[in-house]
């Protein structure tokens, strides 16, 4: 009898940064102020046609971009809302909700600055393209979080 090998789930991506802000301000900047720093021209569904991004700050709130035409594209939905220390959301920009991964972000005080830890998991939803997709996000999150810090 031949045994099928089961593929291990890919580990989550974990990114840790420190920002020179209070926990409250860092949380607010990531969520309600997302449109001021998110690099829409390179990290969105509409890219150059994207006008803004909105993060509805509540459980079941949506994260979406609005194109210059007025059309919207759903990126994800807030699953857990625990200001100012934690937020968890589904993530599927340009995809269907049933292809979502999960992003958890925590905010912790570190001597007056804030340590922000982002954990992005659930790569199995991409099937055969899981490893490739995770690799693209590894670089992509570095770019996005660089804008957040900047």
Buried (B, 14 or more C-beta within 10 A) or exposed (E): EEEEEEEEEBEBBEBEBBBEBBBBBBBBBBBBBBBEBBBBEEBBBBEEBBBBBBBBBEBEBBBBBBBEEEEBBBBBBBBEBEBBBBBBBBBBBEBEEEBBBBBBBBBBBEEEBBBBBBBBBBBEBBEEEBEEBBEEBEEBBEEBBEEBBE
